[in-house]
Each structure stands twice: as structure tokens, then as C-alpha cells.
Amino acid sequence: MRYTTRYRLKFTGISGVHSIVKIDIPLSTITVIFNFMECTYGDNNNYPIVEKGTQVWMAENLKTTKYKDGTPVPLVEDSASWAVLNAPGYCWYNNDEVTNKSVY
């Protein structure tokens, strides 16, 4: 692949349900190594990851409504409840699950 040095290149690797994104600005010929790792949570959603240097990040927002053991995460729908919440919870943006579940 031809490129000019200082171009930022995005590499995406996919293996089954796992995917990883790497960004690099190569100064010479390189070999890109993809370290696939499982990033699955409560609802069995598989999340792509981004590897940047020594850090690994989720490439998408967490979209589960259950803990890994299957217990539901509480749905909190009003401001007063959020103000006193001292445990995990979730809500849909603008409390609109139909419009926002797949987006957020």
C-alpha cells in the first residue's frame, strides 16, 4: 500500500465476533499485529476494541442492562432518583429507549 509518511492509517482486524482497531503513523515499513481479546458483557454483546500504545479501550459505549451474572442493572428514569443514587444504574438518553437504545 502506498502512503506518505505522517499519514495516519487506520487498521481494522475482524475475527468472528471480535474486532480491533489500530491507528498508526508509520515512519517506515511496519508489521501490524492484532491482539484479539474478548470484550463481552452481561447481555452477551461483543464490543470492538481500540488499541492505542499500551492502552486498550472499548470502541463503543457499553449497552448492557445486566451484570455479568445476569442480575439486572436498575433502570433509573427520574432526576430525583439520580440525585440520591449510590449504586449502579442506567437510563436511556431523554428517557427514550425506542429512539436512543441503538444510538447510545
MDAnalysis code that builds the backbone (N, CA, C; Angstrom):
import MDAnalysis as mda
import numpy as np

u = mda.Universe.empty(312, n_residues=104, atom_resindex=np.repeat(np.arange(104), 3), trajectory=True)
u.add_TopologyAttr("name", ["N", "CA", "C"] * 104)
u.add_TopologyAttr("resid", np.arange(1, 105))
u.add_TopologyAttr("resname", ["MET", "ARG", "TYR", "THR", "THR", "ARG", "TYR", "ARG", "LEU", "LYS", "PHE", "THR", "GLY", "ILE", "SER", "GLY", "VAL", "HIS", "SER", "ILE", "VAL", "LYS", "ILE", "ASP", "ILE", "PRO", "LEU", "SER", "THR", "ILE", "THR", "VAL", "ILE", "PHE", "ASN", "PHE", "MET", "GLU", "CYS", "THR", "TYR", "GLY", "ASP", "ASN", "ASN", "ASN", "TYR", "PRO", "ILE", "VAL", "GLU", "LYS", "GLY", "THR", "GLN", "VAL", "TRP", "MET", "ALA", "GLU", "ASN", "LEU", "LYS", "THR", "THR", "LYS", "TYR", "LYS", "ASP", "GLY", "THR", "PRO", "VAL", "PRO", "LEU", "VAL", "GLU", "ASP", "SER", "ALA", "SER", "TRP", "ALA", "VAL", "LEU", "ASN", "ALA", "PRO", "GLY", "TYR", "CYS", "TRP", "TYR", "ASN", "ASN", "ASP", "GLU", "VAL", "THR", "ASN", "LYS", "SER", "VAL", "TYR"])
u.atoms.positions = np.array([
    [0.838, -1.156, 0.000],
    [0.000, 0.000, 0.000],
    [0.891, 1.230, 0.000],
    [0.639, 2.146, -0.874],
    [1.440, 3.367, -0.923],
    [0.857, 4.412, 0.021],
    [1.740, 5.106, 0.683],
    [1.306, 6.193, 1.554],
    [2.488, 7.132, 1.746],
    [2.201, 8.294, 2.234],
    [3.232, 9.273, 2.532],
    [3.457, 9.266, 4.037],
    [4.726, 9.340, 4.467],
    [4.979, 9.366, 5.905],
    [4.208, 10.515, 6.530],
    [3.818, 10.326, 7.729],
    [2.989, 11.234, 8.517],
    [1.504, 11.098, 8.197],
    [1.131, 10.203, 7.251],
    [-0.289, 9.880, 7.081],
    [-0.710, 9.036, 8.267],
    [-1.885, 9.263, 8.757],
    [-2.428, 8.439, 9.833],
    [-3.201, 7.296, 9.178],
    [-2.866, 6.071, 9.545],
    [-3.516, 4.902, 8.962],
    [-4.374, 4.209, 10.016],
    [-5.549, 3.755, 9.599],
    [-6.461, 3.023, 10.481],
    [-6.525, 1.585, 9.972],
    [-6.219, 0.644, 10.864],
    [-6.268, -0.770, 10.544],
    [-7.380, -1.401, 11.371],
    [-8.241, -2.190, 10.738],
    [-9.307, -2.887, 11.439],
    [-9.143, -4.381, 11.203],
    [-9.079, -5.126, 12.296],
    [-8.989, -6.582, 12.210],
    [-10.265, -7.201, 12.748],
    [-10.775, -8.204, 12.060],
    [-12.019, -8.860, 12.467],
    [-11.784, -10.369, 12.490],
    [-12.223, -11.000, 13.595],
    [-12.121, -12.447, 13.718],
    [-13.367, -12.931, 14.436],
    [-14.275, -13.543, 13.706],
    [-15.530, -13.990, 14.315],
    [-16.300, -12.808, 14.860],
    [-16.612, -12.831, 16.161],
    [-17.350, -11.736, 16.783],
    [-16.420, -10.666, 17.359],
    [-15.118, -10.886, 17.296],
    [-14.155, -9.958, 17.872],
    [-13.595, -9.033, 16.796],
    [-13.406, -7.759, 17.166],
    [-12.763, -6.836, 16.239],
    [-11.886, -5.868, 17.013],
    [-10.877, -5.355, 16.338],
    [-9.935, -4.427, 16.949],
    [-9.569, -3.364, 15.926],
    [-9.382, -2.151, 16.396],
    [-8.973, -1.033, 15.547],
    [-7.629, -0.545, 16.048],
    [-6.703, -0.317, 15.133],
    [-5.396, 0.252, 15.471],
    [-5.154, 1.458, 14.584],
    [-4.583, 2.487, 15.163],
    [-4.211, 3.690, 14.436],
    [-2.697, 3.811, 14.525],
    [-2.034, 4.125, 13.414],
    [-0.582, 4.283, 13.436],
    [-0.178, 5.340, 12.416],
    [0.948, 5.966, 12.683],
    [1.575, 6.896, 11.737],
    [2.963, 6.323, 11.465],
    [3.041, 5.345, 10.562],
    [4.316, 4.668, 10.353],
    [5.349, 5.580, 9.680],
    [6.578, 5.455, 10.149],
    [7.680, 6.214, 9.562],
    [8.485, 5.352, 8.600],
    [8.192, 4.042, 8.597],
    [8.859, 3.117, 7.681],
    [7.963, 1.886, 7.561],
    [8.441, 0.851, 6.918],
    [7.683, -0.375, 6.772],
    [7.389, -0.953, 8.157],
    [6.152, -1.393, 8.359],
    [5.778, -1.957, 9.656],
    [5.005, -3.254, 9.459],
    [4.977, -4.053, 10.490],
    [4.102, -5.215, 10.561],
    [3.063, -4.907, 11.628],
    [1.804, -5.012, 11.270],
    [0.724, -4.727, 12.214],
    [0.278, -6.042, 12.831],
    [0.315, -6.111, 14.156],
    [-0.092, -7.314, 14.876],
    [-1.391, -7.003, 15.610],
    [-2.391, -7.838, 15.390],
    [-3.676, -7.681, 16.050],
    [-3.766, -8.671, 17.205],
    [-3.971, -8.152, 18.408],
    [-4.161, -8.990, 19.593],
    [-5.645, -9.012, 19.899],
    [-6.342, -10.019, 19.424],
    [-7.775, -10.110, 19.653],
    [-8.032, -10.472, 21.107],
    [-8.949, -9.766, 21.720],
    [-9.335, -10.094, 23.083],
    [-10.839, -9.996, 23.212],
    [-11.370, -10.845, 24.049],
    [-12.805, -10.866, 24.252],
    [-13.223, -9.630, 25.039],
    [-14.232, -8.962, 24.546],
    [-14.822, -7.826, 25.253],
    [-16.331, -8.018, 25.162],
    [-16.840, -8.865, 26.037],
    [-18.259, -9.244, 26.057],
    [-18.787, -8.964, 27.449],
    [-20.028, -8.502, 27.549],
    [-20.582, -8.221, 28.867],
    [-21.985, -8.771, 28.994],
    [-22.648, -8.490, 30.113],
    [-23.907, -9.055, 30.580],
    [-24.916, -9.553, 29.573],
    [-25.225, -8.790, 28.551],
    [-26.228, -9.205, 27.570],
    [-25.600, -9.968, 26.409],
    [-24.355, -10.409, 26.574],
    [-23.587, -11.100, 25.528],
    [-23.340, -10.229, 24.311],
    [-23.269, -8.918, 24.513],
    [-22.868, -8.017, 23.433],
    [-21.351, -8.095, 23.292],
    [-20.875, -8.176, 22.069],
    [-19.446, -8.169, 21.800],
    [-19.059, -6.782, 21.333],
    [-18.042, -6.212, 21.973],
    [-17.634, -4.846, 21.692],
    [-16.277, -4.831, 20.990],
    [-16.151, -4.052, 19.908],
    [-14.829, -3.895, 19.306],
    [-13.943, -3.091, 20.250],
    [-12.647, -3.298, 20.150],
    [-11.710, -2.568, 20.989],
    [-10.769, -1.738, 20.125],
    [-10.181, -0.735, 20.738],
    [-9.175, 0.106, 20.095],
    [-7.913, -0.012, 20.925],
    [-6.808, -0.311, 20.263],
    [-5.530, -0.413, 20.940],
    [-4.702, 0.809, 20.562],
    [-4.329, 1.607, 21.554],
    [-3.530, 2.817, 21.325],
    [-2.338, 2.754, 22.255],
    [-1.181, 2.465, 21.693],
    [0.008, 2.278, 22.522],
    [-0.198, 1.103, 23.450],
    [-0.061, 1.334, 24.749],
    [-0.244, 0.262, 25.734],
    [-1.658, 0.239, 26.306],
    [-2.529, 1.128, 25.836],
    [-3.888, 1.196, 26.354],
    [-4.863, 0.462, 25.434],
    [-5.893, -0.128, 26.051],
    [-6.954, -0.798, 25.308],
    [-8.274, -0.164, 25.729],
    [-9.064, 0.291, 24.756],
    [-10.325, 0.979, 25.010],
    [-11.453, 0.259, 24.283],
    [-12.665, 0.394, 24.811],
    [-13.840, -0.069, 24.074],
    [-14.103, 0.941, 22.971],
    [-14.455, 0.457, 21.787],
    [-14.737, 1.340, 20.657],
    [-16.204, 1.760, 20.615],
    [-17.019, 1.207, 21.486],
    [-18.442, 1.549, 21.554],
    [-18.821, 1.735, 23.015],
    [-19.919, 2.435, 23.238],
    [-20.451, 2.559, 24.592],
    [-20.987, 1.218, 25.065],
    [-20.866, 0.979, 26.358],
    [-21.439, -0.215, 26.969],
    [-22.951, -0.145, 26.834],
    [-23.564, -1.193, 26.337],
    [-25.009, -1.166, 26.105],
    [-25.741, -2.320, 26.794],
    [-25.205, -2.759, 27.904],
    [-25.839, -3.855, 28.625],
    [-26.819, -3.333, 29.671],
    [-27.778, -4.133, 30.010],
    [-28.722, -3.811, 31.085],
    [-28.646, -4.869, 32.179],
    [-27.629, -5.744, 32.096],
    [-27.446, -6.816, 33.081],
    [-25.983, -6.882, 33.491],
    [-25.762, -7.307, 34.725],
    [-24.411, -7.603, 35.166],
    [-23.982, -8.936, 34.560],
    [-22.716, -9.249, 34.677],
    [-22.203, -10.489, 34.087],
    [-22.902, -11.726, 34.644],
    [-23.381, -11.662, 35.890],
    [-24.073, -12.810, 36.482],
    [-25.551, -12.885, 36.084],
    [-26.018, -11.937, 35.238],
    [-27.395, -11.949, 34.763],
    [-28.349, -11.079, 35.564],
    [-27.910, -10.581, 36.717],
    [-28.744, -9.695, 37.540],
    [-28.976, -8.385, 36.781],
    [-30.213, -7.885, 36.748],
    [-30.469, -6.643, 36.021],
    [-29.843, -5.420, 36.702],
    [-29.310, -4.509, 35.896],
    [-28.872, -3.197, 36.376],
    [-30.140, -2.352, 36.493],
    [-30.353, -1.662, 37.611],
    [-31.587, -0.888, 37.771],
    [-31.736, 0.227, 36.729],
    [-32.938, 0.341, 36.172],
    [-33.283, 1.425, 35.257],
    [-33.746, 2.607, 36.106],
    [-33.089, 3.760, 35.968],
    [-33.409, 4.955, 36.744],
    [-33.933, 6.003, 35.769],
    [-35.182, 6.427, 35.941],
    [-35.820, 7.278, 34.941],
    [-36.128, 8.701, 35.385],
    [-35.810, 9.071, 36.633],
    [-36.130, 10.442, 37.024],
    [-34.949, 11.103, 37.733],
    [-34.878, 12.420, 37.644],
    [-33.759, 13.201, 38.185],
    [-33.613, 13.050, 39.689],
    [-34.723, 13.000, 40.410],
    [-34.660, 12.880, 41.867],
    [-33.971, 11.577, 42.278],
    [-34.272, 10.500, 41.580],
    [-33.629, 9.211, 41.880],
    [-32.140, 9.257, 41.569],
    [-31.760, 9.889, 40.454],
    [-30.341, 10.017, 40.101],
    [-29.603, 10.823, 41.159],
    [-30.248, 11.858, 41.707],
    [-29.603, 12.737, 42.679],
    [-29.200, 12.002, 43.957],
    [-29.916, 10.968, 44.325],
    [-29.612, 10.238, 45.562],
    [-29.055, 8.838, 45.302],
    [-28.815, 8.520, 44.057],
    [-28.334, 7.179, 43.700],
    [-26.937, 6.950, 44.260],
    [-26.732, 5.842, 44.942],
    [-25.401, 5.490, 45.443],
    [-25.003, 4.083, 45.012],
    [-25.629, 3.603, 43.945],
    [-25.336, 2.283, 43.380],
    [-25.430, 2.408, 41.855],
    [-24.965, 1.407, 41.130],
    [-25.056, 1.477, 39.672],
    [-26.501, 1.587, 39.182],
    [-26.664, 2.197, 38.029],
    [-27.959, 2.315, 37.384],
    [-27.746, 2.729, 35.942],
    [-28.783, 2.731, 35.152],
    [-28.684, 3.180, 33.765],
    [-29.985, 3.870, 33.381],
    [-29.925, 4.608, 32.295],
    [-31.129, 5.206, 31.721],
    [-30.886, 5.389, 30.228],
    [-31.925, 5.691, 29.509],
    [-31.830, 5.989, 28.085],
    [-31.792, 7.502, 27.932],
    [-31.032, 7.987, 26.981],
    [-30.956, 9.421, 26.726],
    [-32.373, 9.966, 26.543],
    [-32.690, 11.042, 27.251],
    [-34.026, 11.646, 27.256],
    [-35.111, 10.648, 27.674],
    [-34.719, 9.580, 28.368],
    [-35.659, 8.515, 28.766],
    [-36.452, 7.969, 27.584],
    [-35.830, 7.927, 26.432],
    [-36.487, 7.485, 25.198],
    [-35.759, 6.255, 24.653],
    [-36.150, 5.093, 25.143],
    [-35.498, 3.845, 24.735],
    [-35.684, 3.558, 23.254],
    [-36.877, 3.784, 22.730],
    [-37.171, 3.449, 21.333],
    [-36.233, 4.181, 20.371],
    [-36.051, 5.478, 20.586],
    [-35.224, 6.277, 19.677],
    [-33.736, 6.110, 19.961],
    [-33.354, 5.962, 21.238],
    [-31.955, 6.091, 21.601],
    [-31.210, 4.816, 21.965],
    [-31.891, 3.704, 22.120],
    [-31.215, 2.476, 22.542],
    [-30.098, 2.079, 21.571],
    [-30.368, 2.060, 20.306],
    [-29.350, 1.626, 19.341],
    [-28.275, 2.687, 19.105],
    [-28.591, 3.950, 19.404],
    [-27.635, 5.042, 19.172],
    [-26.690, 5.213, 20.355],
    [-27.245, 5.182, 21.565],
    [-26.454, 5.440, 22.785],
    [-26.315, 4.177, 23.581],
])
